[in-house]
Amino acid sequence: MYKLPELKLLSGGDSLFIIILGTLSDTEKDLVNQIFKDSNIKLYNISFQILRSHSDAEEAVSQTFLKIISSIEKISRLPGSKIMPYCVVIVKNEATNILRNRMKSVSMGELEADKW
């Protein structure tokens, strides 16, 4: 049976998770819960290796689970051995996007500083 409080381990956007989870079947919710239970620490560690920031790593994992939830029909058709690699690709892409946005912010900040 699905246990929503386990998803509370993710930072921020809890109400968004609740709204999205409300649209899933019990089987899909169970799969999301199982993926979270099996992979959240590993996904966090991967994102932290890329980002070197706890808050950014948590954000990458949160975004990853939003994508997992939105793709759960596709994920449910994957063989069990393919689910973790699929999730790892998502978290690496999310971490890379955060890193890219961070670099853009730094670049824009440098441009603003140069004007003064």
C-alpha positions, 0 to 999 in steps of 0.5 A: 500500500502507498505511504505518502509521508515517505515522499516528504523526505524530498525538499520543497514542493510537497503540495505539488507532489500530493496533487500529482500523486492524486492522479496516479493509480494505486499501482503507480503510486506503489511503484513511485514509492518503491522507486523512491525507497530504492533509489533516493539516496543513490540519486541524491549522491549522484546529484551531489557529486555533480553539483557539490551543493546539498540544496541543489542536489535535493532540488535535482532529486525533487525534479527527478521524482516529478519527472518519474511521476509524470512518466510512470506509465512508461517506467511501469513498462520497463523491465525492473533492471532498467528502472534504476538506470532510467532514473540515473539518466534523469537525475544526471540531466537535472543536475546538469541543468541546475549546474548550467543555470548556476553558471548562467547566473554567475555569468549574468552577475559578472556582466552586471558587476562589469557595468558598475 
